[in-house]
Amino acid sequence: MFDLDAYLVRIGLPARVTSDSEGLGRLQREHRLSIPFENLDVRLGRGIAIDSDSVFAKLVTAKRGGYCFEQNRLFMDALAALGFQVRPLLARVRLGATETPPLTHTLSLVTIDGREWIADAGFGGSYAPVMALVDGWQAEASDGAAFRLDRDADHGWLLSRRGDPGSTDGRRAGDGGADGWQPQYSFHTTEVFDADLALSNHWTSTAPASRFTQVTIASIVLPHGLAALTDRHYHRRAGDNTTRADITDPRVYRMRMSLMFGIDLTPEDVAALGLF
């Protein structure tokens, strides 16, 4: 059985949220502020298990982070324990894509009083707020960026962002056009089964063409920004303050990973990542 109390402690919530869109938004926000996005186990060859017990043990008990298939598994389990009606969706990430990308992202579709919402506790590129599944719906993130949902003739739904790229992991989708909107990911609302998630997770965590097998990533949402460590490049945006640094010392890398993202690596782990 899902240990909701332990999860709420992990994300720093003193009480259960209300079962409405405001509660959904608060839960997602606290989750993203507390649990880092990271793919270290992929890069260390440890494999990614996305069953509920394995994800809880890693992200809650061991206080690690994870990528979308882990983050949103945990988030959906928490939503279900709170009485929300929720199911997974699969998406194609448009950031940095030059052709139609594979289904390498998952998010949650939540139904509240007959209205559908998308929630995403596992999008590492930036902080995307909870959005009503309505054509043209817009919402503002805490870093000041705007997000918009549009129906797309070819891809079902398209989530776009317009805002300062400093609060993202740096990836872009073309020039964004004259209006500045950057596609983030597209998705359909067709039913997704555990086998579909397993297949997409396997490709994402093992395929040579996957970004997650090529680059070592950690990021976490800040109250008004984002901190990201991509290979040896550190980037932090908090309000109007931006910090960038290229890390050249493995000891500094370990310290940064621990202090900023709460992830404690051994010297052997850092050596195995092959960054230095």
GULUM-135252 format. One record per residue (C-alpha): residue in three letters; x, y, z. Coordinates in Angstrom, 1 decimal, always signed. Layout:
<recs>
<rec "ALA",<X,Y,Z>>;
...
</recs>
This chain:
<recs>
<rec "MET",<+0.0,+0.0,+0.0>>;
<rec "PHE",<+1.3,+3.5,-0.9>>;
<rec "ASP",<+2.7,+5.3,+2.2>>;
<rec "LEU",<+1.1,+8.7,+1.6>>;
<rec "ASP",<+2.4,+10.2,+4.9>>;
<rec "ALA",<+6.0,+9.3,+3.9>>;
<rec "TYR",<+5.6,+10.9,+0.5>>;
<rec "LEU",<+4.1,+14.1,+2.0>>;
<rec "VAL",<+7.1,+14.3,+4.3>>;
<rec "ARG",<+9.5,+13.8,+1.4>>;
<rec "ILE",<+7.9,+16.8,-0.5>>;
<rec "GLY",<+7.6,+18.9,+2.6>>;
<rec "LEU",<+3.8,+19.1,+2.8>>;
<rec "PRO",<+2.4,+19.1,+6.4>>;
<rec "ALA",<-1.1,+18.0,+5.4>>;
<rec "ARG",<-3.0,+16.4,+2.5>>;
<rec "VAL",<-4.1,+18.7,-0.3>>;
<rec "THR",<-7.7,+19.3,-1.3>>;
<rec "SER",<-9.0,+17.1,-4.1>>;
<rec "ASP",<-9.5,+20.0,-6.6>>;
<rec "SER",<-7.3,+21.8,-9.2>>;
<rec "GLU",<-5.7,+24.0,-6.6>>;
<rec "GLY",<-4.7,+21.0,-4.5>>;
<rec "LEU",<-3.4,+19.3,-7.7>>;
<rec "GLY",<-1.3,+22.3,-8.5>>;
<rec "ARG",<+0.1,+22.6,-5.0>>;
<rec "LEU",<+1.0,+18.9,-4.9>>;
<rec "GLN",<+2.8,+19.0,-8.2>>;
<rec "ARG",<+4.6,+22.2,-7.2>>;
<rec "GLU",<+5.9,+20.8,-3.9>>;
<rec "HIS",<+7.0,+17.6,-5.6>>;
<rec "ARG",<+9.1,+19.5,-8.2>>;
<rec "LEU",<+10.6,+21.7,-5.5>>;
<rec "SER",<+11.7,+18.7,-3.4>>;
<rec "ILE",<+12.5,+15.7,-5.7>>;
<rec "PRO",<+15.2,+16.3,-8.4>>;
<rec "PHE",<+15.0,+15.2,-12.0>>;
<rec "GLU",<+18.0,+13.0,-12.8>>;
<rec "ASN",<+19.2,+10.1,-14.9>>;
<rec "LEU",<+22.3,+9.0,-13.0>>;
<rec "ASP",<+21.3,+5.3,-12.8>>;
<rec "VAL",<+20.9,+5.3,-16.6>>;
<rec "ARG",<+24.5,+6.6,-17.0>>;
<rec "LEU",<+25.8,+4.2,-14.3>>;
<rec "GLY",<+24.2,+1.2,-16.1>>;
<rec "ARG",<+21.9,+0.3,-13.2>>;
<rec "GLY",<+18.7,+0.2,-15.1>>;
<rec "ILE",<+15.4,+2.0,-14.4>>;
<rec "ALA",<+12.5,+0.1,-12.7>>;
<rec "ILE",<+9.2,+1.9,-12.9>>;
<rec "ASP",<+6.9,-0.3,-10.7>>;
<rec "SER",<+5.4,+1.5,-7.8>>;
<rec "ASP",<+7.5,-0.2,-5.1>>;
<rec "SER",<+10.8,+0.4,-6.8>>;
<rec "VAL",<+10.0,+4.0,-7.5>>;
<rec "PHE",<+8.9,+4.7,-3.9>>;
<rec "ALA",<+12.0,+3.0,-2.5>>;
<rec "LYS",<+14.3,+5.1,-4.7>>;
<rec "LEU",<+12.6,+8.6,-4.7>>;
<rec "VAL",<+11.1,+8.6,-1.2>>;
<rec "THR",<+13.0,+6.1,+1.0>>;
<rec "ALA",<+16.4,+6.6,-0.5>>;
<rec "LYS",<+15.7,+10.4,-1.2>>;
<rec "ARG",<+17.0,+10.1,-4.7>>;
<rec "GLY",<+15.6,+11.7,-7.9>>;
<rec "GLY",<+14.5,+10.2,-11.1>>;
<rec "TYR",<+13.3,+10.9,-14.6>>;
<rec "CYS",<+9.8,+11.2,-16.0>>;
<rec "PHE",<+8.8,+7.5,-15.9>>;
<rec "GLU",<+9.8,+7.4,-12.2>>;
<rec "GLN",<+8.6,+10.8,-11.2>>;
<rec "ASN",<+5.2,+10.5,-12.7>>;
<rec "ARG",<+4.7,+6.9,-11.4>>;
<rec "LEU",<+5.3,+8.2,-7.9>>;
<rec "PHE",<+3.1,+11.3,-8.5>>;
<rec "MET",<+0.2,+9.2,-9.9>>;
<rec "ASP",<+0.4,+6.8,-7.0>>;
<rec "ALA",<+0.1,+9.8,-4.6>>;
<rec "LEU",<-2.8,+11.3,-6.6>>;
<rec "ALA",<-4.6,+8.0,-6.5>>;
<rec "ALA",<-4.0,+7.7,-2.7>>;
<rec "LEU",<-5.5,+11.2,-2.3>>;
<rec "GLY",<-8.6,+10.2,-4.2>>;
<rec "PHE",<-7.9,+11.8,-7.6>>;
<rec "GLN",<-9.0,+10.1,-10.8>>;
<rec "VAL",<-5.7,+9.8,-12.8>>;
<rec "ARG",<-4.2,+7.9,-15.7>>;
<rec "PRO",<-0.9,+8.2,-17.6>>;
<rec "LEU",<-0.3,+9.6,-21.1>>;
<rec "LEU",<+2.8,+9.4,-23.4>>;
<rec "ALA",<+4.3,+12.4,-25.1>>;
<rec "ARG",<+6.9,+13.3,-27.7>>;
<rec "VAL",<+9.4,+15.9,-26.5>>;
<rec "ARG",<+9.9,+18.6,-29.1>>;
<rec "LEU",<+12.8,+20.4,-27.5>>;
<rec "GLY",<+15.9,+20.0,-29.7>>;
<rec "ALA",<+14.0,+17.7,-32.1>>;
<rec "THR",<+14.7,+18.0,-35.8>>;
<rec "GLU",<+12.2,+15.3,-36.8>>;
<rec "THR",<+9.3,+13.5,-35.1>>;
<rec "PRO",<+10.6,+12.3,-31.8>>;
<rec "PRO",<+9.7,+9.0,-30.1>>;
<rec "LEU",<+7.4,+8.6,-27.2>>;
<rec "THR",<+10.0,+9.2,-24.4>>;
<rec "HIS",<+7.9,+11.2,-21.9>>;
<rec "THR",<+5.0,+10.5,-19.7>>;
<rec "LEU",<+2.6,+12.8,-17.8>>;
<rec "SER",<-0.7,+12.5,-16.0>>;
<rec "LEU",<-4.3,+13.1,-17.1>>;
<rec "VAL",<-6.4,+14.0,-14.1>>;
<rec "THR",<-10.2,+14.3,-14.1>>;
<rec "ILE",<-11.7,+16.7,-11.5>>;
<rec "ASP",<-15.5,+17.2,-11.5>>;
<rec "GLY",<-15.8,+16.3,-15.1>>;
<rec "ARG",<-12.9,+18.5,-16.4>>;
<rec "GLU",<-9.6,+17.1,-17.5>>;
<rec "TRP",<-6.3,+18.5,-16.5>>;
<rec "ILE",<-2.7,+17.6,-17.3>>;
<rec "ALA",<-0.1,+17.5,-14.5>>;
<rec "ASP",<+3.5,+16.7,-14.9>>;
<rec "ALA",<+5.9,+16.1,-12.0>>;
<rec "GLY",<+8.6,+14.8,-14.3>>;
<rec "PHE",<+9.4,+17.3,-17.1>>;
<rec "GLY",<+13.0,+18.2,-16.5>>;
<rec "GLY",<+13.3,+20.9,-19.1>>;
<rec "SER",<+11.4,+23.6,-17.1>>;
<rec "TYR",<+8.5,+23.9,-14.7>>;
<rec "ALA",<+5.2,+23.4,-16.5>>;
<rec "PRO",<+2.2,+24.3,-14.3>>;
<rec "VAL",<-1.0,+22.2,-14.1>>;
<rec "MET",<-3.1,+23.0,-17.2>>;
<rec "ALA",<-6.8,+22.4,-18.1>>;
<rec "LEU",<-7.1,+20.3,-21.2>>;
<rec "VAL",<-8.8,+23.1,-23.1>>;
<rec "ASP",<-7.8,+24.4,-26.5>>;
<rec "GLY",<-5.9,+27.7,-26.0>>;
<rec "TRP",<-5.7,+27.3,-22.2>>;
<rec "GLN",<-2.8,+29.4,-20.8>>;
<rec "ALA",<-1.2,+29.4,-17.4>>;
<rec "GLU",<+1.8,+31.2,-15.9>>;
<rec "ALA",<+4.6,+29.4,-14.1>>;
<rec "SER",<+6.3,+30.7,-11.0>>;
<rec "ASP",<+9.4,+31.9,-13.0>>;
<rec "GLY",<+7.1,+34.2,-15.1>>;
<rec "ALA",<+6.9,+32.0,-18.2>>;
<rec "ALA",<+3.6,+31.4,-19.9>>;
<rec "PHE",<+2.4,+28.0,-21.0>>;
<rec "ARG",<-0.3,+27.3,-23.6>>;
<rec "LEU",<-2.1,+24.2,-24.7>>;
<rec "ASP",<-3.4,+23.9,-28.3>>;
<rec "ARG",<-5.1,+21.2,-30.3>>;
<rec "ASP",<-2.8,+20.0,-33.1>>;
<rec "ALA",<-4.0,+18.4,-36.3>>;
<rec "ASP",<-1.2,+15.9,-36.4>>;
<rec "HIS",<-0.1,+15.4,-32.8>>;
<rec "GLY",<-3.3,+15.7,-30.7>>;
<rec "TRP",<-2.2,+18.3,-28.2>>;
<rec "LEU",<+0.8,+20.6,-28.1>>;
<rec "LEU",<+2.2,+22.2,-25.0>>;
<rec "SER",<+4.2,+25.4,-25.6>>;
<rec "ARG",<+6.2,+27.8,-23.5>>;
<rec "ARG",<+7.0,+31.5,-23.8>>;
<rec "GLY",<+9.5,+33.0,-21.4>>;
<rec "ASP",<+13.1,+33.6,-20.5>>;
<rec "PRO",<+15.2,+30.5,-21.4>>;
<rec "GLY",<+17.2,+31.0,-18.3>>;
<rec "SER",<+14.7,+29.0,-16.3>>;
<rec "THR",<+15.0,+26.0,-18.6>>;
<rec "ASP",<+17.7,+23.3,-19.2>>;
<rec "GLY",<+18.8,+25.2,-22.3>>;
<rec "ARG",<+17.1,+23.1,-25.0>>;
<rec "ARG",<+15.1,+24.9,-27.6>>;
<rec "ALA",<+12.7,+23.9,-30.4>>;
<rec "GLY",<+13.8,+26.0,-33.4>>;
<rec "ASP",<+13.5,+29.8,-33.1>>;
<rec "GLY",<+10.0,+29.7,-31.5>>;
<rec "GLY",<+8.5,+31.9,-34.3>>;
<rec "ALA",<+7.7,+35.6,-34.2>>;
<rec "ASP",<+5.4,+35.2,-31.1>>;
<rec "GLY",<+8.1,+33.5,-29.1>>;
<rec "TRP",<+6.2,+30.3,-28.3>>;
<rec "GLN",<+8.5,+27.3,-28.0>>;
<rec "PRO",<+6.9,+23.8,-28.4>>;
<rec "GLN",<+7.7,+21.6,-25.4>>;
<rec "TYR",<+5.9,+18.3,-26.1>>;
<rec "SER",<+2.9,+16.8,-27.9>>;
<rec "PHE",<+0.6,+14.1,-26.8>>;
<rec "HIS",<-2.6,+12.2,-27.5>>;
<rec "THR",<-5.1,+11.2,-24.8>>;
<rec "THR",<-5.5,+7.6,-25.9>>;
<rec "GLU",<-5.3,+5.0,-23.1>>;
<rec "VAL",<-1.8,+4.1,-22.1>>;
<rec "PHE",<-1.1,+0.7,-20.5>>;
<rec "ASP",<+1.8,-0.5,-18.2>>;
<rec "ALA",<+3.3,-2.3,-21.2>>;
<rec "ASP",<+3.4,+0.9,-23.2>>;
<rec "LEU",<+5.2,+2.7,-20.3>>;
<rec "ALA",<+7.6,-0.2,-20.0>>;
<rec "LEU",<+8.5,-0.1,-23.7>>;
<rec "SER",<+9.0,+3.6,-23.7>>;
<rec "ASN",<+11.1,+3.5,-20.5>>;
<rec "HIS",<+13.2,+0.7,-21.9>>;
<rec "TRP",<+14.0,+2.7,-25.1>>;
<rec "THR",<+14.6,+5.9,-23.2>>;
<rec "SER",<+17.0,+4.3,-20.7>>;
<rec "THR",<+18.9,+2.0,-23.1>>;
<rec "ALA",<+18.9,+3.2,-26.7>>;
<rec "PRO",<+22.1,+4.8,-28.0>>;
<rec "ALA",<+20.0,+7.6,-29.6>>;
<rec "SER",<+18.3,+8.5,-26.4>>;
<rec "ARG",<+19.4,+11.7,-24.7>>;
<rec "PHE",<+19.5,+10.0,-21.4>>;
<rec "THR",<+22.2,+7.5,-22.4>>;
<rec "GLN",<+24.4,+10.3,-23.8>>;
<rec "VAL",<+24.2,+13.1,-21.2>>;
<rec "THR",<+24.3,+13.1,-17.4>>;
<rec "ILE",<+21.5,+15.3,-16.1>>;
<rec "ALA",<+20.2,+16.7,-12.8>>;
<rec "SER",<+17.8,+19.5,-12.3>>;
<rec "ILE",<+15.5,+20.9,-9.7>>;
<rec "VAL",<+12.8,+23.5,-9.7>>;
<rec "LEU",<+13.5,+26.6,-7.5>>;
<rec "PRO",<+10.8,+28.9,-6.1>>;
<rec "HIS",<+11.3,+31.3,-9.0>>;
<rec "GLY",<+13.6,+29.4,-11.4>>;
<rec "LEU",<+15.6,+26.2,-12.0>>;
<rec "ALA",<+19.0,+24.7,-11.3>>;
<rec "ALA",<+20.5,+22.3,-13.8>>;
<rec "LEU",<+23.7,+20.3,-14.0>>;
<rec "THR",<+24.2,+18.9,-17.5>>;
<rec "ASP",<+27.4,+16.9,-17.7>>;
<rec "ARG",<+29.9,+19.4,-16.2>>;
<rec "HIS",<+27.9,+22.5,-16.9>>;
<rec "TYR",<+26.1,+24.1,-14.0>>;
<rec "HIS",<+23.3,+26.6,-14.5>>;
<rec "ARG",<+21.1,+28.2,-11.9>>;
<rec "ARG",<+18.4,+30.9,-12.4>>;
<rec "ALA",<+16.7,+32.3,-9.3>>;
<rec "GLY",<+14.6,+35.3,-10.0>>;
<rec "ASP",<+16.8,+37.8,-11.8>>;
<rec "ASN",<+20.0,+36.1,-10.7>>;
<rec "THR",<+21.8,+33.7,-13.0>>;
<rec "THR",<+24.9,+31.6,-12.2>>;
<rec "ARG",<+26.8,+29.5,-14.8>>;
<rec "ALA",<+29.9,+27.5,-14.3>>;
<rec "ASP",<+31.9,+24.7,-15.9>>;
<rec "ILE",<+33.0,+22.2,-13.3>>;
<rec "THR",<+36.5,+20.9,-13.7>>;
<rec "ASP",<+37.0,+19.1,-10.4>>;
<rec "PRO",<+35.2,+15.9,-9.5>>;
<rec "ARG",<+35.1,+16.9,-5.9>>;
<rec "VAL",<+33.3,+20.1,-6.8>>;
<rec "TYR",<+30.9,+18.0,-8.9>>;
<rec "ARG",<+30.1,+15.8,-5.9>>;
<rec "MET",<+29.6,+18.8,-3.7>>;
<rec "ARG",<+27.3,+20.5,-6.1>>;
<rec "MET",<+25.3,+17.4,-6.7>>;
<rec "SER",<+24.8,+17.0,-2.9>>;
<rec "LEU",<+24.2,+20.6,-1.9>>;
<rec "MET",<+22.0,+21.6,-4.8>>;
<rec "PHE",<+20.2,+18.4,-5.7>>;
<rec "GLY",<+20.4,+16.3,-2.5>>;
<rec "ILE",<+22.2,+13.5,-4.3>>;
<rec "ASP",<+25.2,+11.9,-2.6>>;
<rec "LEU",<+27.6,+10.2,-5.0>>;
<rec "THR",<+30.7,+8.3,-4.1>>;
<rec "PRO",<+34.0,+9.1,-5.8>>;
<rec "GLU",<+33.6,+5.8,-7.6>>;
<rec "ASP",<+30.2,+6.9,-8.9>>;
<rec "VAL",<+31.6,+10.1,-10.3>>;
<rec "ALA",<+34.5,+8.3,-11.9>>;
<rec "ALA",<+32.1,+5.8,-13.6>>;
<rec "LEU",<+30.2,+8.7,-15.1>>;
<rec "GLY",<+33.3,+9.5,-17.2>>;
<rec "LEU",<+32.9,+13.2,-17.0>>;
<rec "PHE",<+36.5,+14.0,-15.8>>;
</recs>
